[in-house]
Structure formats: C-alpha cells, structure tokens
C-alpha cells in the first residue's frame, strides 16, 4: 500500500487550494453566488477525498481470499454526486432568466481539478485550471464581441432606475412596445436598480431606446457594451 510523506501531502493539499481559489477569484470578481472560498473548499475537499480513498488504508489487509477487496476509487467516485448537489444550489431562476449555470460548471470543474491533484496528476490539474480561467474570462469576452457583431440587435438593454423605484413601469412600456422578451433580470445596488433586458422590438431598437428613456424614473438607457 503506497504512503504519502508529509511534504507530498502538504503539496497536494496546498496546490488544490491554490488552483481552486484561482478559478473562484474570477467568480468572486464578477460577484457570482459561489466565489473564491467556495471554489477553494470544493477543490480542497475533492483532493482530500481522493487522498483518503487511495492512501488512508495502509494499516488494512486486503485480498480476494479474505473477502475484503480494496477499491481506491469508491470514495472518490462519490465526489461527482456531491458536487452535483452544490451545482444545483448555485443555479437560480429569476423570472425568465436562469442564472448560475456557469458557476455550477466551474464547481464541477474545480472538483475534477482537486481530484487530479489528490491523485498526483499535477500537470493535468494545472492545465485544466488555465483552460477554465481562459474560458471564463478572455474567451467570454471574445465570444461576446463575435456574437454582437453577428447579431448586434440581441445585445442586452440596460435600464438604470433610482433607489426605491419599481420596475413595473418599465415592464409596462416593454409590453406596450410588443417586445419579444428573451430574458429579464433585476440587479440591485446602493445607487439604485439596474434592469437588464434581452428582447426583440418590432418597432426597432431606436424606438425602444426613445420610449424607455422618456419614462419618469429612468436615469439612463443603453445597450450593454
């Protein structure tokens, strides 16, 4: 039965925490439901479960003859199921919008990264972390710019309202415009309320901007850049 030295154990636990935190930092900066600490803990827990599964039974005797069979993957295999519950908790439905799918996917990915570190596949863990971070940041920006060039009218429309204002008037105006709403999202801040709307307007985007800008409580209307 293989054994880990204290130095190797420290390396694996520390590396899992660093890689998980690296992915979580991007989520934290974007103020997502699961941030730096959550991703760090998921990667750390996955690494420890993998280490325990493979190395914590050195004092036990296993053989087919005795009827006690050693399966180092049995504990680690349950990580996928456990992280599935965490991912489901990160997904939130707000009206017509579903949020948290990307965060749920990153939790799933950092669990795999933690398992790879726990098993000693450092190169795979580091490479996967780099790919995940690239897909969350540079690739997201590139994809957004590409799709806005192909379909510029589908950019989200941002409507700023003062603190304490209601989005009811905005919703009524959007309905009067006959818009085909794909998603509708509200974000509150200290300065007020931000309505993020993705919709197709039969009378054209310019008319929508004009009509929405004329509403009493609206501070600003702009297409998301």
Residue, then its C-alpha position, 0 to 999 in steps of 0.5 A: x500500500x503506497x504512503x504519502x510523506x508529509x511534504x507530498x501531502x502538504x503539496x497536494x493539499x496546498x496546490x488544490x487550494x491554490x488552483x481552486x481559489x484561482x478559478x473562484x477569484x474570477x467568480x468572486x470578481x464578477x460577484x457570482x453566488x459561489x466565489x473564491x472560498x467556495x471554489x477553494x473548499x470544493x477543490x480542497x475537499x475533492x483532493x482530500x477525498x481522493x487522498x483518503x480513498x487511495x492512501x488512508x488504508x495502509x494499516x488494512x489487509x486486503x485480498x480476494x481470499x479474505x473477502x475484503x477487496x480494496x477499491x481506491x476509487x469508491x470514495x472518490x467516485x462519490x465526489x461527482x454526486x456531491x458536487x452535483x448537489x452544490x451545482x444545483x444550489x448555485x443555479x437560480x431562476x429569476x423570472x425568465x432568466x436562469x442564472x448560475x449555470x456557469x458557476x455550477x460548471x466551474x464547481x464541477x470543474x474545480x472538483x475534477x481539478x482537486x481530484x487530479x491533484x489528490x491523485x498526483x496528476x499535477x500537470x493535468x490539474x494545472x492545465x485544466x485550471x488555465x483552460x477554465x480561467x481562459x474560458x471564463x474570462x478572455x474567451x467570454x469576452x471574445x465570444x461576446x464581441x463575435x456574437x454582437x457583431x453577428x447579431x448586434x440587435x440581441x445585445x442586452x438593454x440596460x435600464x438604470x432606475x433610482x433607489x426605491x423605484x419599481x420596475x413595473x413601469x418599465x415592464x409596462x412600456x416593454x409590453x406596450x412596445x410588443x417586445x419579444x422578451x428573451x430574458x429579464x433580470x433585476x440587479x440591485x445596488x446602493x445607487x439604485x436598480x439596474x434592469x437588464x433586458x434581452x428582447x426583440x422590438x418590432x418597432x426597432x431598437x431606436x424606438x425602444x431606446x426613445x420610449x424607455x428613456x422618456x419614462x419618469x424614473x429612468x436615469x439612463x438607457x443603453x445597450x450593454x457594451 
